[in-house]
Amino acid sequence: MKELPAVDYSRVYGEPMQTAEGATIITVTGVGGWLRPRPRPLGVFVVHGGEVRWEPVEDDGRIALIGVLTGFVAAALATAAVFKRPPWPDLRITQHL
C-alpha cells in the first residue's frame, strides 16, 4: 500500500464525446471553494486531426469580483492618503501678537 500513488481528486475528467465534425471533447472539472468544496468547470481538451488543444473556461464572475475588489482597494488607499495629507493648500489664518 505504501508504494501506490495518492489519488488526486482535485481534477475530474469527463467521458470523451464525439462531435459531428469528428473531434473528441473531454471536459475537465476542478474541485474547489473556500467554505464548501464544490465542482467548477476548468475547460475542455479538444482532439481533432491528431492535434490536442486546451480551451479554458473564462469565469466572468471571478473577473468581475477582482475588478470590484481592485476598485475598493484603490478607493480606500486614496481616502487614507487624503486624510493624512489633503491635496489642497493649508489656508489657516493666524495672528501673531
C-alpha positions as CSV (number, residue, x, y, z in Angstrom):
1,M,0.0,0.0,0.0
2,K,2.9,2.4,0.6
3,E,4.0,2.2,-3.0
4,L,0.7,3.2,-4.5
5,P,0.4,6.8,-5.6
6,A,-2.0,9.1,-3.8
7,V,-5.3,9.7,-5.6
8,D,-5.8,13.3,-6.5
9,Y,-9.5,14.3,-6.5
10,S,-8.9,17.9,-7.4
11,R,-9.3,17.2,-11.1
12,V,-12.2,15.2,-12.7
13,Y,-12.1,14.3,-16.4
14,G,-15.4,13.6,-18.2
15,E,-16.2,10.9,-20.6
16,P,-14.9,11.6,-24.2
17,M,-17.6,12.9,-26.5
18,Q,-17.6,12.8,-30.3
19,T,-18.8,15.8,-32.4
20,A,-20.3,15.7,-35.9
21,E,-17.0,17.1,-37.3
22,G,-15.0,14.2,-35.9
23,A,-13.5,16.0,-32.9
24,T,-13.3,14.4,-29.4
25,I,-14.1,16.6,-26.5
26,I,-13.0,15.8,-22.9
27,T,-14.3,18.1,-20.1
28,V,-12.2,18.9,-17.1
29,T,-13.7,19.9,-13.7
30,G,-11.9,21.0,-10.6
31,V,-13.0,20.8,-7.0
32,G,-12.5,24.0,-5.0
33,G,-14.1,26.5,-2.8
34,W,-13.4,28.3,0.5
35,L,-16.1,27.1,2.8
36,R,-17.7,24.3,0.8
37,P,-15.7,22.4,-1.8
38,R,-17.8,22.3,-5.0
39,P,-17.1,21.3,-8.6
40,R,-16.4,24.1,-11.1
41,P,-15.6,23.8,-14.8
42,L,-12.0,24.4,-15.8
43,G,-12.1,23.8,-19.6
44,V,-12.1,21.2,-22.3
45,F,-9.5,19.2,-24.3
46,V,-10.3,19.1,-28.0
47,V,-8.7,16.3,-30.0
48,H,-9.1,16.9,-33.7
49,G,-7.0,15.8,-36.7
50,G,-4.2,14.4,-34.5
51,E,-3.8,17.6,-32.5
52,V,-4.8,18.3,-28.9
53,R,-6.0,21.8,-27.9
54,W,-6.8,23.1,-24.4
55,E,-9.6,25.6,-24.2
56,P,-10.0,27.1,-20.7
57,V,-13.3,28.3,-19.3
58,E,-13.4,32.0,-18.5
59,D,-15.1,32.7,-15.2
60,D,-16.8,36.1,-15.8
61,G,-18.0,36.3,-12.2
62,R,-14.5,35.9,-10.8
63,I,-13.1,38.5,-13.2
64,A,-15.8,41.0,-12.2
65,L,-15.1,40.3,-8.5
66,I,-11.4,41.0,-9.0
67,G,-12.3,44.3,-10.7
68,V,-14.6,45.4,-7.9
69,L,-12.1,44.5,-5.2
70,T,-9.4,46.4,-7.0
71,G,-11.7,49.5,-7.1
72,F,-12.4,49.2,-3.4
73,V,-8.7,48.9,-2.5
74,A,-7.9,51.9,-4.7
75,A,-10.7,54.0,-3.1
76,A,-9.5,53.0,0.4
77,L,-5.9,54.0,-0.3
78,A,-7.0,57.3,-1.9
79,T,-9.2,58.1,1.1
80,A,-6.4,57.3,3.5
81,A,-4.0,59.5,1.5
82,V,-6.4,62.4,1.5
83,F,-7.0,62.2,5.3
84,K,-3.3,62.0,6.1
85,R,-2.3,65.0,3.8
86,P,-5.1,66.7,1.9
87,P,-4.2,67.8,-1.7
88,W,-5.5,71.3,-1.1
89,P,-3.3,74.0,0.5
90,D,-3.4,74.8,4.1
91,L,-5.2,78.2,4.4
92,R,-5.3,78.8,8.1
93,I,-5.2,82.4,9.3
94,T,-3.1,83.0,12.4
95,Q,-2.4,86.3,14.2
96,H,0.9,86.9,15.9
97,L,0.7,89.3,18.8
